[in-house]
Amino acid sequence: MSKYVSVFFLTLMVSLIFFFIFASFFMGGGDPAEEMVLTLGTIIVILLSFLISQTFYLIELVKKKR
């Protein structure tokens, strides 16, 4: 169980780091709401692609055990 909790907190920390990195890229003096939407959208896409790859990994792991 501690393995999953550590992965969760690691993902949380990485998403916070992504937020600060991408927020600095999208800051251009425009609309702040647009910059926030772009930043959060980028982070969501990255985290969902991580989730999809982990799902495929688990599917392959279950197939190998059978």
Secondary structure, DSSP 8 states (H G I E B T S, - for coil): -HHHHHHHHHHHHHHHHHHHHHHHHH-SSS-HHHHHHHHHHHHHHHHHHHHHHHHHHHHHHHHHH-
